[in-house]
C-alpha cells in the first residue's frame, strides 16, 4: 500500500487538533486529520459543552424553586432527568456535526482510526485492530488529549463509582453524592447535582477547595457552597467506598462516614500517550505528558504536540491557541510569540461562577512583585442586585511599581463572560491608567471590574 502524501498530519480531532488542521488548510497546506472516535474530542462530546448544557438545566431548576424572589409563583415544579440528559447529548451532537462541516468546508482529509508514529515522517492508522492507512508528511502534530486519573483503591465501575462519562448520563438521580476532588470538574458536577436537590459531599486532599484559584476566591466559594447545603471537607482523604457509604480521613485525624450512593472521581487527568508509537523516537514523556518547547516541538524532528497531551492548563481554548501557534510556526509566519500561560483565562461554571487570569495575590508576591490589590463586591453593583445575584467578588492584582495588571479573580454571576475583558487588557499590556479611563456601560456587571481597579488605587466610588 502506497503512503498517502500530505504536508501535515494531525492525530486527534479535539479542540486542539481540529483547529490546528483547519488553520493549516487556511495557510495552503494539504492537511489530514486522524480521529478514532468523535470529532470535537472529549471537550465537545463529553466535557466542556455537554456539561454546560447540564448546568444550564440545573440553574433553571434552582430559579424555578426560587420564583418568589422575583414576584412569581408556580406549583408542582419538577424535572425530567431523561430529557435533561437528552438535551445535553443533542447539543454535543449538533456541535460535533458542525466540526465535520468545518473540516469539509476547508477541504481537510479526515481519516477514521487511531494514529501512531510509524517512522520518520509517517503515521500509521489502525482501525478495528488492523492497519488501514499509512500517511506521510514532513510535519506531524499529536493532539490526542488526556483522560481522567483514578485512585488505586477507587477504580470507576460505572455503577457506584462514576467517571465523568457516567456522571453526565445518569439514569436516575443519586440519593447522595460524594465528589472526590474540588477542581473545576469536581465542583461543576457538585453544583449540577446540588442544584437538582441531591445531598452532595466534596472531599479535597489539599487545604482548600479550588486550589488553582486565588485563596480569597476559594474561601468565598466555600462559603457560598455551604450556604447552598453542600458539605465540603478539605485536608481530607477518602479511604474506602462501600455499600453506599464512604470512609473519610478528616483533617483532624478522625475517620468520618459520609453517605455516598454514587461517587464521582475528579482527581485530575493524564495524557493519552499510549499507543502513539513514541518508543524509539526522540519524544519525551514526563509525568504522563509529552514534553515540548515553546513552539510545541518535541524532541523528534518534525513531530509536534499540543493541548492536554502536553500538560496544564488543561483547557480547550489553550489547546486551540496552541494548535494555531504550532501550525503558523511550521508555516514560517513572522511576528509570532510563544504562548504566555499567564494570559490564559480559566473558568468554572458552578453557581456562583468563577473565573481568573494571571497571578493570584500570593503567587505575585512569591514572584517578587510588590502588589496593589483592589476588590469590589457584587452587592455594590446595581445590575447584580437587579438580577437577584448580589453574591460575588471581583479582585484585581497590580504591580505597584508599574501599574501592570498581574491578575484578576472573579466569583459571581456571569464572570465567565466578563473575564475576557481582563484577558484583552493583559494581552494589550494595559496598566491601571488605561483601565481606569475606560468607560464601562451602566448598568452592567462589568462595572464591578472597573470599581475593583479603582479600589486598588483608593478610588472606588460605589463601596
ABEGO torsion letter per residue (X at the ends): XBBBBBABBBBEABAAAAAAAAAAAAAGBBBBBBBABBBGEAAAAABAAAAAAAAAAAAAAAAAAAAAAAGBBBBGBBBBAAAAAAAAAAAAAAAAAAAAAAAAAAGBBBBBEBBBBAEBGBBBBBBGGBBABBBBBABBBBBAEBBBBBBAABBBAGBABBBAAAAABBABBBABBBBBEABAAAAAAAAAAAAAGBBBBBBBABABBGAABBAAAAAAAAAAAAAAGBBBBBGBBBABBBGGBBBBBBAAGBBBBBBBABBBBBAEBBBBABGAGABGBABBBBGGBBBBBAAGBBABBGBBBBEAAAEOBBBAAAAAAAAAAAAAAAAGBBGBBBBBAAABBBBBABOBBBBBBEBBAAAAAAAGBBBBBBBBBAAABAAAAAAGBABEBBBBBBBAAAGBBABBBBBEBGAAAAAAAAAAAAAAGBBAAAAAABBBBOBBAAAAAAAAAAAAAGABAAX
